[in-house]
Amino acid sequence: MTLTADCLLTVAEAAERLGTGVRFVHRLVAERRIAFVKVGRHVRVSRGVLDAFIEANTVQPAVRRTRAHYGRAA
């Protein structure tokens, strides 16, 4: 994957895209749970990395199963 300057987000932009606080994104970076780019002392996150993170952590709804209806006791 080739990174270009227009697809790199700041930590604040990444947090806004995830709907979280900046501290959460910093924790993801510190724990190496997402890939990031260091530009000097600045941290940047690719949009593609965030999309992959969202996709990997998306939980599908459970399928409700109904119980078989047994005959009622008379």
Secondary structure, 3 states (H helix, E strand, C coil): CCCCHHHEEEHHHHHHHHCCCHHHHHHHHHCCCCCCEEECCEEEEEHHHHHHHHHHCCCCCCCCCCCCCCCCCC
